[in-house]
Amino acid sequence: MSIVPAEVVSDRTLSEGTGARGAEARAAAPLAPRARLLPALGAVYRAQLSRARVARIPLLFVATFQSVGIMVLMRGVVDGGDEARAVVAGSSVLVVAFVALNLLAQYFGQLRASGGLDHYATLPVPPAAVVLGAAGAYASFTVPGTVVTAVAGSVLFSLPLTHLWVLVAVIPLAGAALAGLGAALGLLAPRQELATLLGQLGMSAALLLGVLPEARMPEPIAYARDLLPSTYGVEALAETFGARPDWASVALDLTVCAAVGLVSLAAATWAYRRAAVR
């Protein structure tokens, strides 16, 4: 029979005891549960809104000034009627496109290039909360500029202000659709510079296809206009400037805009998961 040294027995007993205590400690201290969607969404929204309020005010002024300037230029070309309604509605939604599409594409492109997505990936936050929180904050940030542009355009083209309350639906729905598209472009772009370029191209498309009256567009361009997410928000707002708005048509346009927004936000969430694991 072999004799085991006392030191070996002591070390073995200590290691077994330590392992048992470690297993008990691990069993007694489980990992924190994953954050629920709505609380996480609220936290991300507040953080992004605070950041945007500090850093994006000058850009919001530029977006509003740009849209008002476009309406002043178009005033010399468009006299009134359906074309005036299209110009005012398109210029108002252009503010949303500038912030929610262009700036959000740049933000997520920069976040991916700088490794900021790794920070979010380590947090127990659902990917949908990150995308929806950022998109909601950027869309909310466009409210003052959109309202100012709509009021200024209505006065400039002598359009009624009675139904501007429809902006309560147009801004979040068009903002969700454009923000989801902007986030997806920023997350899928392989380089930050390309994300910036895609954001600028998206805003240019919103300018050319949303502000210019549809009746003056070539037919192929008019078909391309139907593919732009903000088109349906523009159509809904333009309809309310009429003497007798067709509210069924307004509701249909807003419903389509909401559906497009859900699709674009789902695509942005998928793009976030794809970028976060790389």
ABEGO torsion letter per residue (X at the ends): XBBBBAAAAAAAAAAAAAAAAAAAAAAABBBBBBBBAAAAAAAAAAAAAAAAAAAAAAAAAAAAAAAAAAAAAAAAABAEEAAAAAAAAAAAAAAAAAAAAAAAAAAAAAAAAAGAAAAAAABBBBAAAAAAAAAAAAAAAAAAAAAAAAAAAAAAAGBBAAAAAAAAAAAAAAAAAAAAAAAAAAAABABAAAAAAAAAAAAAAAAAAAABBAAABBAAAAAAAAABAAAAAAAAAAAAABABBBAAAAAAAAAAAAAAAAAAAAAAAAAAAAAAAX
